């Protein structure tokens, strides 16, 4: 079995290469908007959506299509067709009551640059240099038929399936999508890790093998707070939509820090599972929770800016790579109910009349059970997440002990060293 990985490399182009990359990405954006216009008009007039083959045929004489290599242009239009196909699927789900908000038609790109995708067969390697072809019209207009970039030495050229040029915050990245062989590891399906996410404690993890740890979120929160204050100061007394090189640099730096945090936190979780032969991960997650968050303006901002959904997806990707089962479950009442006292855990919207938890959160981070035990409040939530699905997935919770609930280890993201337990 195999899956796909992606490596992202920052491009530091010379003036000539920078101009070429900007031109190619701008043509991709213009072609994308042309495809969106045609698809929207077809939907308005005939109630139909354009297939990727119809878009390719309709746009093949478009000057923006001819400015790109043919496979690159087709990929841009294929992305448009897929977005409209997804829209129709969401409309069907909305009519069936599966989603609450009515989906909207894909809108035009508001910006000058868009992603450019090259399939592997279009890019050639010679003497450690990758050759990216340009459209025939570019050769006629500018006398250029290709541009070149060095091949990363840590990747196998034959394993690469796709090359992407990604413009972001006035920077360019080369993304290489490659085939990744699945690792063969010895894990047990009876050993399970429950994950509860938050703000100060970004991830709180409790297993049924007597282990527990917390991935610290305080520094991540601090980075976001500094970014918000700095952006607010630079935008003060400026017109709406103001943007600058400094804002772009700050935003790109912050985004890189968030991606780094996601990768490090996910790797910590997976390494813990591999070290303890844990074969299942249960992630507490309420769908649409960020849309309905109502914790006050300050707390909402902290909660919404944490890339927890990306972290969850990254953990799921690594689970697939290492053969670990990943499952989400709704986490209603997991923070209120007492795991030690085995309080009943209602599902969202199904709380019985007169239901009351036997324990109580006495202060930040501390939970008192009916037996007068003082345990970590987030560990209590993570253990209850396990209890939500223990019967369905048939695993034992007897290994979740008082020690794991009381003294979890804390890991700080940018040192990955254990801090004093809570």
N, C-alpha and C positions, 0 to 999 in steps of 0.2 A: 504494500500500500504506500501511497505517497500523497503529499499535500504541497502547498506552495508557500514560499517565503518571499520577503521583499526587503531589499537593502536600499537605503536612501543615501545619496551622496551629494553634498553641496558642491555646485559647480562654481569655480572662480574663473569666469571667462575673460579673455582679452577683449579689446574693443570690438574687433571684427566678429568674434564668436558671439558676444553679447548681443550685437545687432541682429545676427542671424536668428538666435534663439527668440528674441523679442518679435521678430517678423513672423516666424513659424507659429508661435503661440497666439499672435494677434490674428493670423489667418484662420487658425483653428477656432477662435472665438467667433469670428465673423461667419464662418461656415456653420457653426453650431446655431447661431441666431437665424440664419437662412433656413436651416432645417426645422427649427422651432416655428418659424413663421408659416412655412408650408404645412406643417402638421396641425397647427392651431386652426388655420383656415379650412383645412379638410375636415376637422372636427366640427367647426361651426356650421359649415355648409352641408355636410353629408352625415355628420354624426359618426364618422369613422376615424380610425387612427391609421397613420401611414406605417407600413412595415419597413424594415431596414432596406429591403431590396427595392421597394418603391422610392425610398429616399435616395438611394444610390443612383437609380436611373434618372430621377428628376433633377438631381443636382450635378450630374457628371459634366455639364457644360458651364457650370457656375465658375466664375474666375477664381473664387477662393478655393474651390475644389481643385482646380488645375495648379494652384500655387503650392499645393502640398503633394507629397508622394501619394499615389492612389490608395494604398492600403491605410495610410494615416488618415486620409480624408474619409474613407469608408468607416473607419473606427469612430471618428467624431460623429458621423451621422447615425451609426449604430447605437451610440450612447443616447442620442436624442430619441430614437425609436423605442429603446428600452424604457426610457423615462415615461413616455406616453403609454406604453403597455402597462407599466406599474400603476399609472394614474387610473387606467380602466379597472385594474384589479382592486384598487382602493375604493373606487366608486361602487363596485359590486359589494365589497365588504361593508361599505357605509349603508347601502340599501338593505343589507341583511342584518344591520344593527351590530356588526362586529366592532366597528369604530364609531366614536361619538362625533368628531368634527368632520364636516364635509371636505374632501380633498379638493385642491385647486389645480387647474391646468399648469403644466410647467411654464415658467416665465422666461423671458429673455435674459441673457447674461448682462449684468450691469458691471462692465469692466472690460478692459482691453485685451486680457490674456487668458488663455484656456489651456488645459492639459493637452499634450500631444503624445500619442501612443504609437510606437513602432513595434510590429510583430517581429519575432526573432529572425525570420527568414529575410527580412528587409535590411537587416544590419549585418555588415561583414567585418571580420576581424583580420587585421594584417599588421604584423610586427608590434603587437600589443596596443594597437589603435583601432577604435571602433569607427566605422564609416556609416553615417546616417544620410541617406539620399534625400534630395529635394525634388520638387515637382519640375516637370519639363518646362513650364512657363518661367520658372525662376532662372533656369539656365539661359533661356532666351532673353530675359529681361536684364539679368545681372551677371551672367557668365559664370554662375555657380551651379554645380550639380550635387554637392554634398557638403557636410561639415563633419568635423572629427573630434573625438574625445577619447582619453585614455581608458583602457579596460582595467577595472579593479583586479588586483592580483590575487585577492582572496576568494574569487568566485571562478567557477568553471564555465567557460563560454558556452559549451554544448548544453549545459543545464538551464540556461536562461531562456525563458519563454516570451518575455515581453520587456520592452524598454519604454519608460515614460519620462517625458520632460515636464516637470511640474513647476509652474511659476507661482511664487508665494511671497507676498510682502517684499516685492522688488528684489527677490533672490530667485535663482533657478536651481532645481534639484534634478538629479538623474536617479530615477527609481528603476531597479532591476528586479523583475519578478522571475524567480527560479524554482525549479522542482526540488522538493525537499523530501528526502526519504524519512519515513516514520521510524522513530526509535523503538527498539524492543527493550522494554523495562519490566521488571518484576514487581507488580503492584497487586494488591488484594482488593477485590470488590467489596469486601466486608469492612474495610477500613475507610472511614468517611471524614471529610473536613467540611465544617459549616462556616460560612463567611457572612458577617454582618458589616455593612458599610456605614460610614458616618463622616464627620468633619474633622474634629481633632484627632480621633482615631479613625483613619481613613478605612482600614480594613481590620476587623477583629475576627480572628480565626480560632476555632475550637474543634478538636478532633475527638473521635471515640477511642483513640489509643492513648489518651491522657496528656496530650500536648495542647498548648495554646500560645498564641503570640499576637501582637498588635503591630501593624504598619503605621508609623506615625504620620499624621497629616498636618501637624502644626506648622512646619516649615513651608509646606505647600500652600497653606492658607496665607502665610505671611508674604510669600511671593506674589500671590494674587492681590493682596491688599496694597502692596507697594505699587504694583502695576496699575491698579485702578486709580490710586491717588495721582500718580505721575501722568496718566492719560488725561484725567480730569483737569489737571493744572495746565497741560499743553493745549487743551481744547477750550479753555475758558476764554471768553470774549472773541471767539472765532465763529464763523458762519457754520450752519448745520452741514454736516458731511465733510468738514475740514479734515485733510489728511496731509502728512508730510513724510519726509525721509526719516526723521527722528521717530515719529509714531510707528512707521513701518519697522524700524530696527527694534524698538521696544517690544512690539507685538510679536515679531519673529523670535526674539530672545525668550519671551515668556512662553510661546508655543513650544519651543525646543525643550524648555525646562519641564513642561507638562508631559511631553512625549517621553522624556528621559525618566520621569517619575513613574509613568505607566509601565514602561518596560522593566524597570527595576523592581517595582512592587509585584508585577506578575511573575517575574523570575523567582522572587523570594517565595511566593506561594507554591510554585511548581517544585522548586528545590526541596521545600519542606515535605511535600507529598512523596517525592522520590526517596528522600532520606528515611521516611517512615513507612514506605510501601503502601501509601494511601491511594486507593483506586477510584474514589468518587469525590467530587466537590459539589456542594450544595450552596448556591449563591442566593441570598435573600434579595429579591428585587420586585418592586411593584411597578408594573408597566404604566408609563405616563406620570410617574410620581413627580418629576420635575415641573411638569405643566401645572400641577395642582398644589405645588408646595406653598404653604402659607405659614411661615415661621417668623414673620417680621421681615422688614426690608433688609436689614443688615445680615441676618442669618440666611435669608434667601439668597443673597448675593454670594455668600461664602459657599453655600451648598450647590448652587447652580453652576458655578465656575469650576468646580472640581471635575476632572474628566473621568468620573466613575464609570460611565457607560463604556467608554473606550477601554478602561481597565478590565471591565467584565468581559468584553469581547476579546481582549488580548489573552486573558486567562483561558477562555474557551478555545482559542487557537492553539495555545501551547498544550492544552489538554488533549486535543486531537492529535498533535504531533507525538505525544508520549503515551497515548493509549489510556488516558485517564477519562473517566466518564464525567461530564459536566451537566449540571441541571440547575435551572432557576426555579424558585418557589416564592410565592407571595409571602410577605413578612408581617402581616397584620397581627398586632397584639403580642409580638415576640418580645418587645421591650418591657411591656407591662406585666405579663404573666411570669410566674416564678417557675424556673426549670426544676429547681431542687424539690419543690412541693408538687410538681406535676400538675400545674393548673391547666384547665381546659383551654385549648387554643382555637378560638373561632376563626373562620375565614372572613375575608373582608366583606363587610355588609351583612354578616350573619351572626352578630353577637346576640346571644340569648338574653331575654329580659332578666334583669337581676344579676347578670354576670359580674363578678368582682374578683380582682386578682388577690392572692393571699399575701404577696410580698409588696415591697414599696421601694422606690428609688429615693433614698434619704438625702443624697446630695449628688453633685456632678460626679459620675463615674462609679458610684457606690450603690449597691442594691442590698436591701435587707430582706431575707426570706422569712417565712412564717416560723421557721425553726431558730430564728435569730442568728442566722449565719450572715456574714457580710462578704459579699462577692462582687466582682467587677460587673458593672451594669451591662457593658457591651458584650462581655463573655456570656452573660445570661441570655442576651438576645441571640448570639450566634448559636448557643446550645439549643435554644428554642427553635431556631431555623432547622436544625437537624431533626428535632422532634416532630416538625411539621410533616416530614416525609418518611420518618423511620418505619412506620407500618407499611406504607406503600412499597418502599424499596427494600424492606425486610433486612434491616441491619440493627445491630445491638448498640444500646446507648450506655451500657453499664461501665464502659471505660471512661466516660466523662466524669472525672472526679472533682472533689472540692478543691484540690490543689490547682488544677487547670483553670477553674473558674475564679480563683482568688488571686493568683500570682502569674499572669501572662507576661511573657517577655516582650519588650518593646524594641522595634527596629526602626532606626532612622534612615530615610531613603538614601541620603548622600554619603553615608558612611557604611550602611548595612552592618553595623555592629550592634550587639545587644546592649541596651541601656538598662538601668536598674528596673526591676519588675515593679508593677503598680501595686 
